[in-house]
């Protein structure tokens, strides 16, 4: 009997080594999931990442001062937490560290118009540019915006036609306009705020980072909303480098995890890229012994998607659907600045992978007790 058990363990270990030689030890492929079952490793349940959140702690508006938000620090080795403010961040960074920021800019991608001729109200949310004036969109009401329906926005300044429908229900919409589409959007579009924010935003720039540059996101990389130009200058003065990546955030970031088992959830794809100067800065930081500090889960997912197996970097881009949850082996990130995330979300799973599920859930319970503000316009964490 013992010999049988020994041989079985040896067989499973051999499969593990074979898998790692092909995919790498941190992948989340179907073979890896089955292998975890074979080895008797407990598969995570979505409910393992639940916590109670009073609705009144969901921040509905940004603070007047961007860096006036609270900042909880969490030592991921010990679970110890401390309470600070975001403007104290320079004290937590060391000379030689590299701060990685996502410079994607949110499109005012929510359009309110009418169906023509003489139709009712319609709402269109731009998701992905398909080229030549065609966008993949979400539309409301969906059943009344079928193929062939004509749409009008801004008293006819922007018109469109629904030309197709995808299997997932998203519509393909052909837009017609004079001039530059992004300029038309700036005049007619509204910010696509998350569904848990019920108030309209008076100043759209408060849903943009001060360093946003490249248009393409349907939602803000919210960890960056706390930074001011003055704070960034203080960080530079301390000898901390800045490096920029781009990940265009899709609306799938708000899609709930409906699968009971974490491994059964499928991530949406988002486009990300890393320029050569960023790859060089990260390699130099690593070589000199500095820390790579990601601002937000989008910067983290970009680095983990583009890093080589040995943790080095080179210029590149890809569509990434990387799903990071406990058991993932990080290649690139040493510390993370992030907001507080929704219960049972993929982002709570990501921070749990980095700092430990028990540490994260304990810190979140403390945040609730201390009346921190949650989600996009809420307070922040520094995980190190």
C-alpha positions in Angstrom: 0.0 0.0 0.0 2.8 2.4 0.9 4.6 1.6 -2.3 1.4 2.4 -4.3 1.0 5.8 -2.5 4.7 6.5 -3.1 4.4 5.7 -6.8 1.3 7.8 -7.1 3.0 10.8 -5.5 6.0 10.4 -7.8 3.7 10.2 -10.8 1.9 13.4 -9.8 5.2 15.2 -9.1 6.4 14.2 -12.5 3.3 15.6 -14.1 3.9 18.8 -12.1 7.5 19.1 -13.4 6.4 18.4 -17.0 3.6 21.1 -16.8 6.0 23.7 -15.3 8.5 23.1 -18.1 5.9 23.8 -20.7 3.7 26.5 -19.1 5.6 27.9 -16.2 4.7 27.2 -12.6 2.4 30.2 -12.2 0.0 29.6 -15.1 -3.7 28.9 -14.5 -4.4 26.5 -17.4 -7.0 23.7 -17.2 -4.2 21.1 -16.7 -3.0 23.0 -13.7 -6.5 23.1 -12.2 -6.9 19.3 -12.7 -3.4 18.8 -11.3 -4.4 20.7 -8.2 -7.4 18.4 -7.7 -5.2 15.4 -8.2 -2.8 16.6 -5.5 -5.6 17.2 -3.1 -5.2 21.0 -3.0 -8.4 22.7 -1.8 -9.9 24.7 -4.7 -10.9 28.2 -3.7 -14.5 29.2 -3.6 -15.7 32.7 -4.6 -17.3 33.0 -1.2 -13.9 32.6 0.4 -13.4 36.3 -0.6 -16.6 37.7 0.9 -16.7 40.4 3.6 -19.5 42.5 5.0 -19.5 46.1 3.8 -22.1 48.7 5.0 -23.4 50.5 1.9 -22.7 53.9 3.5 -19.0 53.3 3.3 -19.0 53.2 -0.5 -17.6 56.6 -1.5 -20.0 58.4 -3.9 -17.8 61.5 -4.6 -14.0 62.2 -4.6 -12.5 64.1 -1.7 -11.7 67.8 -2.4 -8.0 67.0 -2.0 -6.9 64.1 -4.0 -4.1 63.0 -1.7 -6.1 63.7 1.5 -7.5 60.2 1.4 -6.5 57.7 4.1 -3.8 55.1 3.5 -3.7 51.8 5.3 -0.4 50.1 5.2 -0.3 46.3 5.4 2.9 44.2 6.0 2.2 41.1 3.9 4.5 39.0 6.0 3.1 39.7 9.4 -0.4 41.1 8.6 0.4 44.2 10.7 -1.6 47.3 9.6 -1.1 51.0 10.3 -3.1 54.1 9.4 -1.8 57.1 7.5 -2.8 59.5 4.8 -1.9 59.3 1.1 0.2 62.5 1.2 2.6 60.6 3.5 3.4 58.1 0.7 6.9 59.5 0.1 7.8 58.3 3.6 7.0 54.7 2.6 9.1 54.7 -0.5 12.9 54.3 -0.7 15.5 55.9 -3.0 16.0 53.5 -5.9 12.4 52.2 -5.9 10.5 52.4 -9.1 6.8 53.5 -9.2 4.9 52.0 -12.0 1.8 54.0 -13.2 -0.9 53.2 -15.8 -1.3 56.3 -18.0 -4.5 55.2 -19.7 -7.1 57.9 -20.0 -10.9 57.3 -19.6 -13.0 58.0 -22.6 -16.2 59.9 -22.0 -17.8 56.8 -23.5 -21.4 57.1 -22.3 -23.6 58.6 -24.9 -27.3 59.6 -24.3 -29.5 60.0 -27.4 -32.6 58.9 -29.2 -33.7 56.3 -31.7 -34.7 57.7 -35.1 -37.1 58.6 -36.4 -39.2 59.6 -33.4 -38.0 56.8 -31.2 -37.4 56.7 -27.5 -34.3 57.4 -25.4 -31.2 55.3 -25.8 -27.9 54.9 -23.9 -24.8 53.7 -25.7 -21.5 52.8 -23.9 -18.4 52.5 -26.1 -16.4 49.4 -25.4 -13.8 48.8 -28.1 -12.8 50.6 -31.3 -13.2 48.2 -34.2 -11.9 50.7 -36.8 -13.4 52.8 -39.5 -15.9 54.4 -37.2 -17.3 51.1 -35.9 -17.4 50.5 -32.1 -18.4 47.5 -30.1 -21.0 48.9 -27.6 -23.4 48.1 -24.8 -26.8 49.6 -25.6 -29.9 50.3 -23.5 -32.6 49.2 -24.2 -30.9 46.3 -25.8 -33.9 44.7 -27.5 -34.9 47.9 -29.2 -31.5 48.7 -30.6 -31.4 45.8 -33.1 -29.6 45.7 -36.4 -30.7 48.6 -38.7 -31.8 51.0 -35.9 -30.7 54.6 -36.5 -29.4 56.7 -33.5 -28.9 60.4 -33.0 -26.9 62.2 -30.3 -26.5 66.0 -29.6 -29.2 67.2 -31.9 -27.7 65.3 -34.8 -24.1 66.3 -34.3 -23.4 62.6 -34.0 -25.4 59.9 -35.7 -25.1 56.1 -35.8 -26.5 52.9 -37.1 -26.5 49.5 -35.4 -24.9 47.2 -38.0 -24.6 44.0 -36.0 -24.8 42.0 -32.8 -22.2 39.8 -31.1 -23.0 36.5 -29.4 -22.5 38.1 -26.0 -25.2 40.8 -26.8 -22.8 43.6 -27.5 -23.7 45.7 -30.5 -21.6 46.9 -33.4 -22.4 50.5 -34.1 -21.2 52.6 -37.1 -20.8 56.2 -36.2 -21.1 59.2 -38.5 -19.7 62.6 -37.6 -17.8 65.7 -38.8 -14.3 66.3 -37.6 -12.4 64.3 -35.0 -14.3 61.6 -33.1 -12.6 62.1 -29.8 -13.4 65.8 -29.9 -17.1 65.0 -30.6 -17.0 62.6 -27.6 -15.5 65.3 -25.3 -18.5 67.5 -26.2 -21.3 64.9 -26.0 -20.0 62.0 -23.9 -20.2 61.4 -20.2 -17.9 59.6 -17.9 -18.9 55.9 -17.5 -18.9 55.7 -13.7 -19.1 52.3 -11.9 -22.6 51.0 -11.2 -22.2 51.5 -7.4 -21.7 55.2 -7.8 -25.2 56.8 -8.0 -24.2 60.5 -8.3 -23.2 62.3 -11.5 -19.7 63.6 -11.4 -19.5 67.4 -11.7 -15.9 67.5 -12.9 -15.0 64.7 -15.3 -11.2 65.3 -14.6 -11.7 63.9 -11.1 -12.2 60.5 -12.8 -8.9 60.9 -14.5 -5.4 60.5 -13.1 -3.2 63.7 -13.3 -0.8 61.7 -15.5 -3.4 60.2 -17.8 -2.3 60.4 -21.4 -3.5 57.7 -23.8 -7.2 57.5 -24.5 -8.9 54.0 -24.3 -10.3 53.1 -20.9 -13.9 52.5 -20.0 -13.1 52.9 -16.3 -10.3 54.7 -14.4 -7.3 53.0 -12.9 -8.5 54.3 -9.6 -5.4 53.8 -7.4 -3.8 56.6 -9.4 -6.6 59.1 -8.6 -4.9 59.9 -5.2 -1.8 61.4 -6.8 -1.2 65.1 -7.4 1.5 66.7 -9.4 3.0 68.1 -6.2 3.1 64.6 -4.6 4.7 63.1 -7.6 7.4 65.8 -7.5 8.1 65.0 -3.8 8.4 61.3 -4.7 10.9 62.1 -7.5 12.9 64.4 -5.2 13.4 61.3 -2.9 15.1 59.4 -5.7 12.2 57.3 -6.7 11.9 56.6 -10.4 8.6 56.7 -12.4 7.8 54.3 -15.2 4.6 54.3 -17.3 2.6 51.4 -18.7 -0.7 51.4 -20.5 -3.6 49.1 -19.8 -7.0 50.1 -21.2 -9.5 49.2 -18.5 -12.6 47.4 -19.8 -16.1 47.3 -18.2 -15.4 43.6 -17.4 -13.5 44.9 -14.4 -17.0 45.4 -12.8 -18.3 42.0 -13.9 -19.1 39.9 -10.8 -17.7 36.5 -10.4 -20.7 34.1 -10.7 -18.8 30.8 -10.7 -18.8 28.9 -7.4 -15.1 27.8 -7.8 -12.6 30.6 -8.5 -10.9 28.6 -11.2 -14.1 28.4 -13.3 -14.2 32.2 -13.8 -13.1 33.6 -17.1 -11.5 37.0 -17.3 -12.2 39.6 -20.0 -9.3 40.6 -22.2 -7.7 44.1 -22.0 -5.0 45.6 -24.1 -1.7 46.5 -22.4 1.7 47.7 -23.5 5.1 48.5 -22.1 7.5 51.0 -23.8 11.2 50.4 -24.0 12.1 53.1 -21.5 9.8 51.5 -18.9 11.3 48.0 -19.5 14.8 49.5 -19.2 13.9 51.3 -15.9 12.4 48.2 -14.4 15.4 46.1 -15.3 17.8 48.7 -13.9 15.7 48.9 -10.7 15.8 45.1 -10.3 19.5 45.0 -10.9 20.2 47.7 -8.3 18.1 46.0 -5.6 15.2 48.6 -5.7 11.6 47.7 -5.3 9.1 47.7 -8.1 6.0 49.4 -6.7 2.8 49.1 -8.8 0.2 51.7 -8.6 -3.0 49.8 -9.0 -4.0 46.3 -10.1 -3.9 47.3 -13.7 -0.2 48.1 -13.5 0.4 44.9 -11.7 -1.5 42.8 -14.3 0.4 44.6 -17.1 3.8 43.7 -15.5 2.8 40.2 -14.7 1.5 39.7 -18.3 4.6 41.0 -20.0 7.4 39.9 -17.6 9.7 37.1 -18.7 9.9 33.9 -16.5 13.1 35.3 -14.9 11.4 38.5 -13.9 13.1 40.7 -16.6 11.3 43.0 -19.0 11.4 44.1 -22.6 9.2 46.3 -24.7 6.0 44.7 -25.7 2.2 44.6 -25.8 -0.6 42.1 -25.7 -4.2 41.4 -25.0 -4.2 40.0 -21.5 -6.8 38.0 -19.6 -4.4 37.1 -16.7 -6.3 36.0 -13.6 -4.3 36.3 -10.4 -5.6 34.5 -7.3 -3.9 32.8 -4.3 -1.3 30.3 -5.5 0.0 32.6 -8.2 3.7 33.2 -8.2 4.5 36.8 -8.8 7.4 37.6 -11.2 7.5 41.3 -11.2 5.9 43.2 -8.3 7.4 44.0 -4.9 4.8 46.3 -3.4 1.3 47.5 -4.4 -0.7 50.7 -4.0 -4.4 49.9 -4.4 -7.9 50.9 -3.4 -10.3 48.7 -1.4 -12.2 46.4 -3.7 -15.6 44.8 -3.9 -16.4 41.6 -2.0 -15.8 38.4 -4.0 -14.2 40.3 -6.9 -11.2 39.3 -8.9 -9.4 42.3 -7.5 -9.8 41.1 -3.9 -8.5 37.7 -5.1 -5.5 39.5 -6.7 -4.5 41.4 -3.5 -5.1 38.2 -1.5 -2.6 36.4 -3.8 0.0 39.1 -3.0 -0.6 39.6 0.7 -2.5 36.5 1.8 -6.2 36.0 2.0 -6.4 36.1 5.8 -4.3 39.2 6.0 -6.4 41.0 3.4 -9.8 40.0 5.0 -8.5 41.0 8.4 -7.4 44.4 7.1 -10.7 44.9 5.3 -12.6 44.2 8.6 -10.4 46.8 10.3 -11.1 49.2 7.5 -14.8 48.8 8.0 -14.4 49.3 11.8 -12.4 52.4 11.2 -14.9 53.7 8.7 -12.6 53.9 5.7 -14.1 54.9 2.4 -14.4 52.1 -0.2 -14.1 51.5 -4.0 -13.2 53.9 -6.8 -13.4 57.3 -4.9 -12.4 55.7 -1.6 -9.3 55.3 0.4 -6.1 53.4 -0.4 -3.8 50.6 0.8 -0.1 50.2 0.6 0.9 46.4 0.5 4.6 45.7 1.0 
